[in-house]
């Protein structure tokens, strides 16, 4: 194990920690993180980071900072929009849309801008849906996946889309605690109404929408029958978003998790093979 006295450490917030980063433990040892998961508080907000390393686990308050080895990649800079989008662009140099979106976001990200949040969401969807690049999709999603629900639909919709994708990725990669944390964030609007009567009505409407979701069957069938593959794929991406949203909500009385996962797999296969139809 490296000697902490021979290394340069710097402070980094819990939100910037990721596997592969070396930190200083409370007893002064340096350890490399193998996994970073989050526990939510009673309101569904990320509250405690669970840091797994070869010697065990550490718990760190979500608002706290920790000493990180200063050699190699600096997590503070590695998590910036500039660095994250540059890495995604470098991985897909020939993809015009990735290059364009990455160039816009490399100038900085204003999380109060609904238009910029939409760009992040679009980049995540291209990386995940079209290119099957889960690694960079997760990195880009982390730019906004932590944002709380603020009641503004224009800003929340792209965050919700990103949360649905990252929930699926975490779930299918065995990150049960992380998947639950992301699902809680996505479901934040469900408990936002403080008036009991309105909250009850909203819950009834929400359950109905979960039980009878719009999966665009007619639109997809019509486009397919007319040989309009590009139009069909546009509708299929909307269907995929609906399915991912349902999965993050824990399914419904109509579609259980197993059926949703099967359907999601089918849609991803169609969208990643656009000429197969």
C-alpha positions as CSV (number, residue, x, y, z in Angstrom):
1,X,0.0,0.0,0.0
2,X,1.4,3.5,-0.9
3,X,2.6,5.6,1.9
4,X,0.3,8.6,2.3
5,X,3.2,10.8,3.4
6,X,4.8,10.3,-0.1
7,X,1.7,11.4,-2.0
8,X,-0.1,14.7,-2.7
9,X,-3.7,14.8,-1.6
10,X,-6.4,17.3,-2.5
11,X,-9.9,17.7,-1.3
12,X,-12.8,16.5,-3.4
13,X,-16.6,16.4,-2.8
14,X,-18.4,13.1,-2.4
15,X,-20.3,13.6,-5.6
16,X,-17.1,13.5,-7.6
17,X,-15.9,10.2,-6.3
18,X,-15.9,7.2,-8.7
19,X,-14.3,3.8,-9.0
20,X,-10.5,3.9,-9.6
21,X,-9.9,7.0,-7.5
22,X,-7.6,6.7,-4.5
23,X,-8.6,8.4,-1.2
24,X,-7.3,8.8,2.3
25,X,-9.3,6.9,4.9
26,X,-10.0,8.3,8.4
27,X,-7.1,6.3,9.9
28,X,-4.7,7.7,7.3
29,X,-4.4,4.8,4.9
30,X,-4.7,5.3,1.1
31,X,-7.2,3.0,-0.6
32,X,-8.5,2.7,-4.2
33,X,-12.2,2.7,-4.6
34,X,-13.8,-0.3,-6.3
35,X,-17.4,0.9,-6.1
36,X,-19.4,4.0,-5.2
37,X,-23.1,3.7,-4.3
38,X,-25.5,6.0,-2.5
39,X,-28.1,5.7,0.2
40,X,-31.1,8.0,0.1
41,X,-32.7,9.8,2.9
42,X,-36.4,9.6,3.7
43,X,-37.1,12.2,0.9
44,X,-35.3,10.2,-1.7
45,X,-32.3,12.5,-1.8
46,X,-28.7,11.1,-2.0
47,X,-27.5,11.3,1.6
48,X,-24.6,8.9,2.2
49,X,-22.0,7.6,-0.2
50,X,-21.0,4.0,0.4
51,X,-17.4,3.6,-0.7
52,X,-16.1,0.1,-1.3
53,X,-12.4,-0.7,-1.5
54,X,-10.3,-3.9,-1.1
55,X,-10.1,-3.4,2.6
56,X,-13.8,-2.9,3.3
57,X,-16.3,0.0,3.0
58,X,-16.5,3.6,4.1
59,X,-19.6,5.8,4.7
60,X,-19.3,9.4,3.7
61,X,-22.0,12.1,4.1
62,X,-23.2,13.4,0.7
63,X,-22.2,17.0,1.6
64,X,-18.8,16.1,2.8
65,X,-15.4,16.1,1.2
66,X,-12.6,13.6,1.3
67,X,-8.8,13.7,0.6
68,X,-8.0,12.3,-2.9
69,X,-4.6,11.4,-4.3
70,X,-3.5,14.4,-6.4
71,X,-1.5,12.3,-8.8
72,X,-3.2,11.2,-12.1
73,X,-6.7,12.3,-12.9
74,X,-8.2,15.0,-10.8
75,X,-11.8,14.1,-10.1
76,X,-12.7,17.8,-9.7
77,X,-11.7,18.5,-13.2
78,X,-12.6,15.1,-14.6
79,X,-16.2,15.7,-13.7
80,X,-16.6,19.0,-15.4
81,X,-18.8,19.4,-18.6
82,X,-15.7,20.3,-20.5
83,X,-13.8,17.1,-19.6
84,X,-16.8,14.8,-19.7
85,X,-18.0,15.9,-23.1
86,X,-14.5,16.0,-24.6
87,X,-14.1,12.4,-23.6
88,X,-17.4,11.4,-25.2
89,X,-16.4,13.4,-28.4
90,X,-13.0,11.7,-28.6
91,X,-14.6,8.3,-28.3
92,X,-17.0,9.0,-31.3
93,X,-15.0,11.3,-33.6
94,X,-17.0,10.4,-36.6
95,X,-20.5,11.1,-35.1
96,X,-21.7,14.5,-36.2
97,X,-24.4,14.9,-33.5
98,X,-22.0,13.9,-30.7
99,X,-19.4,16.4,-31.9
100,X,-22.0,19.2,-32.2
101,X,-23.5,18.6,-28.8
102,X,-20.2,18.1,-27.1
103,X,-18.9,21.4,-28.6
104,X,-21.9,23.3,-27.2
105,X,-21.5,21.8,-23.7
106,X,-17.7,22.2,-23.6
107,X,-18.4,25.9,-23.3
108,X,-19.9,25.3,-19.8
109,X,-23.2,24.1,-18.5
110,X,-25.9,26.3,-16.9
111,X,-28.2,23.9,-15.1
112,X,-30.9,26.6,-14.9
113,X,-31.1,26.5,-18.7
114,X,-33.8,24.1,-19.9
115,X,-32.2,24.2,-23.4
116,X,-28.8,23.1,-22.1
117,X,-30.4,20.4,-20.0
118,X,-32.1,19.2,-23.2
119,X,-28.7,19.0,-24.9
120,X,-27.3,16.9,-22.1
121,X,-30.3,14.6,-22.3
122,X,-30.0,14.3,-26.1
123,X,-26.2,13.5,-25.9
124,X,-26.9,10.8,-23.2
125,X,-29.7,9.3,-25.4
126,X,-27.4,9.2,-28.5
127,X,-24.6,7.6,-26.5
128,X,-26.8,5.0,-24.8
129,X,-29.5,4.3,-27.4
130,X,-27.8,4.6,-30.8
131,X,-24.1,3.9,-29.9
132,X,-24.5,1.5,-27.0
133,X,-21.8,3.4,-25.1
134,X,-22.9,3.0,-21.5
135,X,-19.6,4.3,-20.1
136,X,-19.8,7.8,-21.6
137,X,-23.6,7.9,-21.3
138,X,-23.2,7.5,-17.6
139,X,-20.4,10.1,-17.4
140,X,-22.5,12.7,-19.3
141,X,-25.6,11.8,-17.3
142,X,-23.8,12.6,-14.0
143,X,-23.6,16.2,-15.1
144,X,-27.4,16.6,-14.3
145,X,-28.6,13.3,-12.7
146,X,-28.1,14.8,-9.2
147,X,-30.4,17.8,-9.8
148,X,-33.5,17.9,-7.6
149,X,-37.1,18.3,-8.8
150,X,-37.8,22.0,-8.8
151,X,-41.4,22.0,-10.2
152,X,-40.4,23.4,-13.6
153,X,-41.4,20.9,-16.4
154,X,-39.0,22.5,-18.9
155,X,-36.0,21.8,-16.7
156,X,-37.3,18.5,-15.2
157,X,-38.2,16.6,-18.3
158,X,-34.6,16.2,-19.6
159,X,-33.4,15.4,-16.1
160,X,-36.1,12.8,-15.8
161,X,-35.1,11.2,-19.1
162,X,-31.5,11.0,-18.0
163,X,-32.5,9.5,-14.6
164,X,-34.6,6.8,-16.4
165,X,-31.6,5.8,-18.5
166,X,-29.1,5.8,-15.7
167,X,-31.5,3.8,-13.5
168,X,-31.7,1.1,-16.2
169,X,-27.9,1.1,-16.6
170,X,-27.3,0.8,-12.9
171,X,-29.9,-1.9,-12.5
172,X,-28.6,-4.0,-15.4
173,X,-25.1,-3.7,-14.1
174,X,-25.8,-5.0,-10.6
175,X,-25.9,-1.6,-8.9
176,X,-29.0,-2.2,-6.8
177,X,-28.5,0.6,-4.3
178,X,-27.5,3.1,-7.0
179,X,-30.6,2.1,-9.1
180,X,-32.9,2.6,-6.2
181,X,-31.3,6.0,-5.5
182,X,-31.9,7.1,-9.1
183,X,-35.4,5.8,-9.0
184,X,-36.2,7.8,-5.9
185,X,-34.9,10.9,-7.6
186,X,-37.0,10.3,-10.6
187,X,-40.1,9.7,-8.5
188,X,-39.6,13.0,-6.6
189,X,-42.6,14.7,-8.3
190,X,-44.9,12.0,-7.0
191,X,-44.6,13.3,-3.4
192,X,-44.2,17.0,-4.2
193,X,-47.9,17.9,-3.7
194,X,-48.5,19.0,-0.1
195,X,-52.3,19.2,-0.3
196,X,-53.7,15.8,0.7
197,X,-56.7,15.9,-1.6
198,X,-54.6,16.9,-4.6
199,X,-52.0,14.4,-3.7
200,X,-54.6,11.6,-3.7
201,X,-56.0,12.7,-7.0
202,X,-52.5,12.9,-8.5
203,X,-51.7,9.4,-7.3
204,X,-54.8,8.0,-9.0
205,X,-54.0,9.8,-12.3
206,X,-50.4,8.6,-12.1
207,X,-51.4,5.0,-11.5
208,X,-53.8,5.1,-14.4
209,X,-51.0,6.5,-16.7
210,X,-48.7,3.7,-15.4
211,X,-51.3,1.0,-16.1
212,X,-52.3,2.4,-19.5
213,X,-49.1,4.0,-20.9
214,X,-48.9,5.3,-24.4
215,X,-46.5,3.0,-26.1
216,X,-47.2,4.4,-29.6
217,X,-48.3,1.1,-31.0
218,X,-50.5,2.7,-33.7
219,X,-47.9,5.2,-34.8
220,X,-45.1,2.6,-35.1
221,X,-47.4,0.1,-37.0
222,X,-48.5,2.8,-39.4
223,X,-44.9,4.0,-40.1
224,X,-43.7,0.4,-40.5
225,X,-46.5,-0.4,-42.9
226,X,-45.7,2.6,-45.0
227,X,-42.0,1.7,-45.1
228,X,-41.0,4.9,-43.3
229,X,-38.2,3.4,-41.2
230,X,-36.8,6.7,-39.9
231,X,-40.3,7.8,-38.7
232,X,-40.8,4.4,-37.1
233,X,-37.5,4.7,-35.2
234,X,-38.5,8.2,-33.9
235,X,-41.7,6.6,-32.5
236,X,-39.7,3.7,-31.1
237,X,-37.4,6.0,-29.2
238,X,-40.5,7.6,-27.6
239,X,-41.7,4.1,-26.7
240,X,-38.3,3.3,-25.2
241,X,-38.5,6.4,-23.0
242,X,-41.9,5.4,-21.8
243,X,-40.7,1.9,-21.0
244,X,-37.6,3.2,-19.1
245,X,-39.8,5.5,-17.1
246,X,-42.2,2.7,-16.2
247,X,-39.2,0.5,-15.1
248,X,-37.9,3.3,-12.8
249,X,-41.4,3.6,-11.3
250,X,-41.3,-0.1,-10.4
251,X,-43.6,-1.3,-13.2
252,X,-47.3,-1.2,-13.1
253,X,-50.4,-3.4,-12.8
254,X,-50.1,-4.0,-16.5
255,X,-46.4,-4.5,-17.0
256,X,-44.1,-6.1,-14.5
257,X,-40.4,-5.6,-14.4
258,X,-39.6,-8.7,-16.4
259,X,-41.9,-7.7,-19.2
260,X,-40.5,-4.2,-19.2
261,X,-36.9,-5.4,-19.4
262,X,-37.8,-7.7,-22.3
263,X,-39.5,-4.8,-24.2
264,X,-36.6,-2.4,-23.5
265,X,-34.2,-5.0,-24.9
266,X,-36.3,-5.3,-28.1
267,X,-36.5,-1.5,-28.6
268,X,-32.8,-1.1,-28.1
269,X,-32.1,-3.8,-30.7
270,X,-34.4,-2.0,-33.2
271,X,-32.8,1.4,-32.5
272,X,-29.3,0.2,-32.7
273,X,-29.9,-1.7,-36.0
274,X,-31.7,1.1,-38.0
275,X,-31.4,-0.7,-41.3
276,X,-32.8,-4.1,-40.1
277,X,-36.4,-3.2,-40.5
